Amino acid sequence: MPEGLILGSKLFNVFINDLDDGIESTFAKFSDDTKLGNEVNTSEGRAILQRDLDRLEEWASKSSMKFNKDKCEVLHVGQNNQRSQYRLGSVWLGSSLAERDRAVW
């Protein structure tokens, strides 16, 4: 029943349409994935990223949704990256130096 899959996907997109409201960081949303990124080489950049994570958690709570926090990770890139820690709600996110994304490392 392809029509149902398409309709379900469109309804889901309508439901998460406001997910990025107020987000200052670079943001990408897919049907099964959300990506948030920012330059964090300053304390302000780190604060913006944490505020955006707080906004996402607030949205999830208001929308009766949950992020799978076990799958949420911080990808640290750059030679001088301070590898700051971030949290989503009360859960500190794990970190990684490499991630597989759409079959590419």
GROMACS elastic network, one bead per residue, 0.5 to 0.9 nm:
[ bonds ]
;  ai    aj funct       b0    kb
    1     4     6  0.56753   500
    1     5     6  0.69182   500
    2     5     6  0.50955   500
    2     6     6  0.62537   500
    2     7     6  0.85770   500
    3     6     6  0.51415   500
    3     7     6  0.60228   500
    3     8     6  0.83948   500
    4     7     6  0.50532   500
    4     8     6  0.58487   500
    4     9     6  0.83962   500
    5     8     6  0.50718   500
    5     9     6  0.60924   500
    5    10     6  0.86015   500
    6     9     6  0.51160   500
    6    10     6  0.61987   500
    6    11     6  0.86167   500
    7    10     6  0.50835   500
    7    11     6  0.60933   500
    7    12     6  0.84961   500
    8    11     6  0.51225   500
    8    12     6  0.60805   500
    8    13     6  0.86048   500
    9    12     6  0.50626   500
    9    13     6  0.62174   500
    9    14     6  0.87043   500
    9    31     6  0.73232   500
   10    13     6  0.50444   500
   10    14     6  0.62880   500
   10    15     6  0.86184   500
   11    14     6  0.50303   500
   11    15     6  0.61502   500
   11    16     6  0.87584   500
   12    16     6  0.62663   500
   12    17     6  0.83645   500
   12    31     6  0.77645   500
   13    16     6  0.52217   500
   13    17     6  0.57181   500
   13    30     6  0.87207   500
   13    31     6  0.74488   500
   14    17     6  0.50047   500
   14    18     6  0.82499   500
   15    18     6  0.76237   500
   15    19     6  0.85602   500
   15    63     6  0.86792   500
   16    19     6  0.52045   500
   16    20     6  0.84290   500
   16    29     6  0.89006   500
   16    63     6  0.87846   500
   17    20     6  0.74946   500
   17    21     6  0.85709   500
   18    21     6  0.53053   500
   18    59     6  0.85225   500
   19    22     6  0.87622   500
   19    23     6  0.85263   500
   19    29     6  0.85800   500
   19    55     6  0.88005   500
   19    56     6  0.69620   500
   19    59     6  0.65888   500
   19    60     6  0.83204   500
   20    23     6  0.53020   500
   20    24     6  0.86943   500
   20    27     6  0.71155   500
   20    28     6  0.85962   500
   20    29     6  0.85199   500
   20    52     6  0.88964   500
   20    55     6  0.85977   500
   20    56     6  0.77252   500
   20    59     6  0.89827   500
   21    24     6  0.88656   500
   21    55     6  0.85874   500
   22    52     6  0.78943   500
   22    55     6  0.76959   500
   23    26     6  0.79333   500
   23    27     6  0.75208   500
   23    36     6  0.89986   500
   23    48     6  0.87756   500
   23    49     6  0.88814   500
   23    51     6  0.83523   500
   23    52     6  0.54919   500
   23    53     6  0.87272   500
   23    55     6  0.73207   500
   23    56     6  0.83519   500
   24    27     6  0.82520   500
   24    38     6  0.85783   500
   24    48     6  0.68992   500
   24    49     6  0.78805   500
   24    51     6  0.87227   500
   24    52     6  0.67745   500
   25    36     6  0.63752   500
   25    37     6  0.56856   500
   25    38     6  0.52501   500
   25    39     6  0.84936   500
   25    45     6  0.89180   500
   25    48     6  0.71565   500
   25    49     6  0.64641   500
   25    52     6  0.70092   500
   26    35     6  0.80303   500
   26    36     6  0.57142   500
   26    37     6  0.50412   500
   26    38     6  0.60830   500
   27    34     6  0.75226   500
   27    35     6  0.57149   500
   27    37     6  0.65267   500
   27    38     6  0.89594   500
   28    33     6  0.82490   500
   28    34     6  0.57726   500
   28    35     6  0.50626   500
   28    36     6  0.65962   500
   28    37     6  0.88473   500
   29    32     6  0.80099   500
   29    33     6  0.60024   500
   29    35     6  0.63393   500
   29    36     6  0.87561   500
   30    34     6  0.60101   500
   30    35     6  0.85111   500
   31    34     6  0.82041   500
   36    49     6  0.79854   500
   36    52     6  0.82261   500
   36    53     6  0.82681   500
   37    40     6  0.89217   500
   37    49     6  0.73456   500
   38    45     6  0.68026   500
   38    46     6  0.80142   500
   38    48     6  0.80557   500
   38    49     6  0.64015   500
   39    42     6  0.78332   500
   39    45     6  0.58614   500
   39    46     6  0.77101   500
   39    49     6  0.85671   500
   40    43     6  0.70851   500
   40    44     6  0.76195   500
   40    47     6  0.83877   500
   40    48     6  0.85576   500
   40    49     6  0.77095   500
   40    81     6  0.78614   500
   40    82     6  0.84601   500
   40    84     6  0.84917   500
   41    44     6  0.84320   500
   41    45     6  0.65039   500
   41    46     6  0.74161   500
   41    80     6  0.81385   500
   41    81     6  0.69647   500
   41    82     6  0.77098   500
   42    45     6  0.51659   500
   42    46     6  0.64258   500
   42    47     6  0.86604   500
   43    46     6  0.51061   500
   43    47     6  0.61132   500
   43    48     6  0.86423   500
   44    48     6  0.61101   500
   44    49     6  0.86539   500
   45    48     6  0.51420   500
   45    49     6  0.63403   500
   45    50     6  0.87425   500
   46    49     6  0.52323   500
   46    50     6  0.63106   500
   46    51     6  0.86694   500
   46    84     6  0.77529   500
   46    86     6  0.86678   500
   47    50     6  0.51358   500
   47    51     6  0.60808   500
   47    52     6  0.85766   500
   48    51     6  0.50567   500
   48    52     6  0.61567   500
   48    53     6  0.86556   500
   49    52     6  0.51190   500
   49    53     6  0.62964   500
   49    54     6  0.86799   500
   49    86     6  0.82170   500
   50    53     6  0.50257   500
   50    54     6  0.62039   500
   50    55     6  0.86379   500
   50    86     6  0.62673   500
   50    87     6  0.72076   500
   50    88     6  0.82303   500
   51    55     6  0.61914   500
   51    56     6  0.87041   500
   52    56     6  0.62494   500
   52    57     6  0.86638   500
   53    56     6  0.50852   500
   53    57     6  0.62968   500
   53    58     6  0.86332   500
   53    86     6  0.81269   500
   53    87     6  0.72160   500
   53    88     6  0.57182   500
   53    89     6  0.78474   500
   54    57     6  0.51337   500
   54    58     6  0.61574   500
   54    59     6  0.86110   500
   54    87     6  0.80912   500
   54    88     6  0.64016   500
   54    89     6  0.64704   500
   55    58     6  0.50097   500
   55    59     6  0.60980   500
   55    60     6  0.85873   500
   56    59     6  0.50421   500
   56    60     6  0.61750   500
   56    61     6  0.86396   500
   56    67     6  0.89332   500
   56    88     6  0.79777   500
   56    89     6  0.88769   500
   57    60     6  0.50713   500
   57    61     6  0.62295   500
   57    62     6  0.87045   500
   57    66     6  0.80233   500
   57    67     6  0.79083   500
   57    88     6  0.62558   500
   57    89     6  0.57934   500
   58    61     6  0.51284   500
   58    62     6  0.62126   500
   58    63     6  0.85027   500
   58    89     6  0.82033   500
   59    62     6  0.51706   500
   59    63     6  0.59514   500
   59    64     6  0.84434   500
   59    65     6  0.80879   500
   60    63     6  0.50723   500
   60    64     6  0.59275   500
   60    66     6  0.55836   500
   60    67     6  0.72707   500
   61    64     6  0.52257   500
   61    65     6  0.61308   500
   61    66     6  0.71607   500
   62    65     6  0.76927   500
   63    66     6  0.86294   500
   66    69     6  0.83587   500
   67    70     6  0.86343   500
   67    71     6  0.84984   500
   67    72     6  0.80143   500
   67    88     6  0.87556   500
   68    71     6  0.56556   500
   68    72     6  0.67304   500
   69    73     6  0.80895   500
   69    88     6  0.73965   500
   69    91     6  0.73677   500
   69    92     6  0.88628   500
   69    93     6  0.73163   500
   70    73     6  0.79928   500
   70    93     6  0.80348   500
   70    94     6  0.82912   500
   71    93     6  0.89119   500
   71    94     6  0.87719   500
   72    88     6  0.85635   500
   72    93     6  0.63434   500
   72    94     6  0.71895   500
   72    95     6  0.87470   500
   73    93     6  0.55290   500
   73    95     6  0.52060   500
   73    96     6  0.67010   500
   73    99     6  0.89694   500
   74    83     6  0.87397   500
   74    84     6  0.89519   500
   74    85     6  0.79633   500
   74    86     6  0.76007   500
   74    93     6  0.65897   500
   74    94     6  0.62279   500
   74    96     6  0.61161   500
   74    97     6  0.85189   500
   75    83     6  0.88101   500
   75    94     6  0.89135   500
   75    95     6  0.59126   500
   75    96     6  0.50280   500
   75    97     6  0.57875   500
   75    98     6  0.66439   500
   75    99     6  0.72031   500
   76    81     6  0.66310   500
   76    82     6  0.83942   500
   76    83     6  0.60754   500
   76    84     6  0.85318   500
   76    95     6  0.70944   500
   76    96     6  0.63320   500
   76    97     6  0.55199   500
   76    98     6  0.79337   500
   77    80     6  0.84674   500
   77    81     6  0.64074   500
   77    83     6  0.86271   500
   77    97     6  0.68212   500
   77    98     6  0.84274   500
   78    81     6  0.53407   500
   79    82     6  0.88848   500
   80    83     6  0.88066   500
   81    84     6  0.80292   500
   83    95     6  0.80798   500
   85    92     6  0.71224   500
   85    93     6  0.70473   500
   85    94     6  0.80057   500
   85    95     6  0.78523   500
   86    91     6  0.85836   500
   86    92     6  0.59042   500
   86    93     6  0.58389   500
   86    94     6  0.83917   500
   87    90     6  0.63413   500
   87    91     6  0.53077   500
   87    93     6  0.53055   500
   87    94     6  0.88917   500
   88    91     6  0.54203   500
   88    92     6  0.64806   500
   88    93     6  0.68011   500
   89    92     6  0.80512   500
   96    99     6  0.69224   500
   98   105     6  0.66508   500
   99   104     6  0.82103   500
   99   105     6  0.57233   500
  100   103     6  0.59362   500
  100   104     6  0.54024   500
  101   104     6  0.52569   500
  101   105     6  0.63401   500
  102   105     6  0.84253   500
